[in-house]
Amino acid sequence: MQEFVFDTGEYQLKYRLMPEGIAVTGYQGFSWAAQVPEEIDGQPVTAVDRKAFLSKKNLREIHLPTGVQSIGDWAFAYCSNLERVTIPGNCIRLGKSLFLDCERLECISGIRQSGEESAEEQQGGVPRKTDRIREAWPRETGRLLAAAVNQLEAYYLLEPASVGSTEWLRRWDARLEAVMNAEDQEGYSKQVLCGEEDYGSTDLNAFLQAKRQKKVRLAMLRLLCSQGLAPQARRYLEDYLTAHTQGCESEESWQVLLAEGEAHPEYVQLFLQLGCVTRENIGVMLGQMREDQPQMRAAFLRYQQEKLGYGDFFAGLSL
């Protein structure tokens, strides 16, 4: 198989010629983002081969063109810093374990050519014609799709044609329910048997804490991306977060917020809206915040003054 090189000036894409177009076979470079073009030398890019971007740890974003119809096995696996991927909403074949070990993946966006129908439009709506490429599904849905593959281990939800539909959301929530209802200790025996070399610490408390923190992140994500969320499921997720705030038997909701709240202000707002902050625990929370968390501290102080009925004037000035 003869390979060619397309040089963008910032990075290089390896590719091969096929009867139906061009298949990208590899990537070389140090850019944090890779944009695969619609065409190379006048030929459409229609495929991404297996392992094409394997272990490219510098990449945070990869954007594919609308003409790609096939993405091979492990195409983006072990891209440990990958945060965002854009794939065609009409991609026909998706290989296995595309995002294996892409733990930082936050959003899988979909794009389609103007005039193509979304899953929702195909179910009875009128197709919206535009003169440009447009999003295939909302960003919130893209966040749920990323979580499906890197947190829920539900690759069967990676179906571009159905992403965001009522049935797709039902299946997503069914998988979430199974994860949330699983015993926290599930999987610990396997970790102990495999040892620290493969799974890290074999400490039971650390394992349970990590398992509950995972559930907290999933609950927060679904409440923030709440399209199609049933009232009963919403109450369950809200109750889980409030049952693990500071001062409870286990405090994983607060631990996640303390570690990630400054970078995710939407987590802070949700935490406050659910009543996870009370007169009894706000003092401890403020005391545990670091100096590099000014936005989160300010949000807590405003909440303290406006919702809890009192505030520390001088603490506010210290910001």
C-alpha positions, -999 to +999 in steps of 0.1 A: +000+000+000+015+033-011+012+062+013+014+099+006+018+129+028-003+160+030+016+188+048-005+216+063+025+236+076+017+228+112+014+190+109+013+162+084-014+138+075-005+104+059-030+090+034-037+064+008-058+064-024-089+043-026-115+040-055-140+060-035-116+087-022-089+092+003-083+074+036-062+092+063-037+067+077-016+086+101-007+119+118+026+135+126+031+168+143+029+187+176-002+208+171-029+207+197-056+205+171-059+185+138-083+196+110-088+169+084-097+187+051-127+179+029-104+172+000-067+164-007-054+170-042-090+173-055-101+139-041-127+137-012-116+124+022-140+095+029-123+074+055-100+074+086-080+042+089-076+021+120-051+036+145-047+067+124-044+090+154-033+063+179-015+076+210-012+112+197-010+126+232-005+163+222-039+164+204-068+180+223-091+184+193-097+164+161-121+176+134-132+153+106-149+165+074-185+158+064-175+133+037-160+107+060-181+075+058-158+051+077-136+054+109-115+024+116-108+005+149-088+024+176-086+055+153-083+078+183-073+054+211-049+064+238-051+101+229-050+108+266-054+146+263-082+145+236-111+167+247-132+173+216-139+154+184-161+163+155-174+135+133-199+134+104-235+129+115-240+105+085-209+083+091-218+048+082-191+026+098-175+032+132-149+008+143-144-007+178-128+011+208-124+044+189-118+063+221-101+037+243-083+055+272-095+089+261-104+098+297-105+136+291-129+134+262-156+160+269-176+163+237-182+144+205-197+169+181-216+160+149-217+179+117-237+174+085-239+190+051-268+215+045-300+197+036-293+165+055-319+155+081-312+149+118-327+120+137-353+143+151-362+157+117-365+122+103-391+113+129-416+138+116-401+172+114-395+192+083-359+192+072-342+226+076-323+236+045-292+258+049-264+270+028-236+258+051-224+229+072-243+228+106-243+210+139-259+175+138-268+176+174-266+201+203-234+205+224-252+191+254-259+159+234-223+158+224-213+158+260-236+129+267-222+110+238-186+115+250-196+102+285-213+072+269-180+059+255-155+070+282-176+067+314-206+045+307-186+021+285-216+020+261-201+021+226-235+009+213-247+045+218-221+057+192-247+058+164-245+091+146-279+086+128-298+082+161-278+104+185-301+128+204-333+110+195-359+101+222-350+064+220-312+072+221-318+092+253-338+064+268-310+040+262-285+064+276-305+068+308-310+030+311-272+025+310-268+054+335-293+038+359-274+005+358-241+023+366-257+043+394-274+013+410-243-009+408-227-017+442-197+006+449-176-024+457-183-040+423-150-046+404-128-043+435-120-081+436-107-079+400-085-049+409-070-068+438-063-099+417-047-079+389-027-058+414-014-023+415+006-025+383-025-027+361-051-008+382-032+014+407-039+013+444-057-018+459-069+003+489-107-004+493-115+030+506-098+047+477-116+024+453-150+032+468-143+069+468-133+068+431-164+048+422-187+073+440-169+103+424-176+088+390-213+085+399-212+121+410-198+133+377-223+114+357-252+127+378-240+163+374-236+158+337-271+144+332-287+171+353-268+198+333-277+181+300-312+173+309-331+169+276-355+141+279-347+134+315-377+118+333-388+136+366-382+104+386-347+100+373-340+137+380-350+133+416-328+102+420-298+121+406-304+152+427-309+130+459-276+112+451-257+145+450-272+159+481-266+127+500-228+130+494-222+166+502-199+179+529-209+166+564-225+134+551-212+099+557-193+102+524-186+135+507-179+127+471-201+155+457-181+180+476-148+164+468-156+166+430-167+202+433-136+212+454-113+196+428-131+207+396-155+236+405-132+265+396-128+251+360-165+242+358-187+270+372-218+251+360-210+225+386-209+252+413-243+266+403-259+231+402-244+223+436-258+255+451-292+251+434-297+216+448-292+229+484-259+210+490-246+241+508-262+247+542-256+269+573-240+239+589-214+231+562-206+263+544-180+273+569-161+241+564-163+244+526-150+279+526-122+269+548-112+241+525-111+262+493-077+272+479-064+306+471-066+298+434-104+293+435-117+329+437-147+324+415-160+295+435-154+313+467-173+343+454-203+322+444-204+306+478-202+340+496-230+354+475-251+323+482-243+326+519-256+362+519-285+359+496-299+325+504-287+316+539-295+350+553-261+362+565-227+370+551-192+379+561-186+414+548-148+414+554-145+379+538-161+393+507-136+422+507-107+398+509-115+385+474 
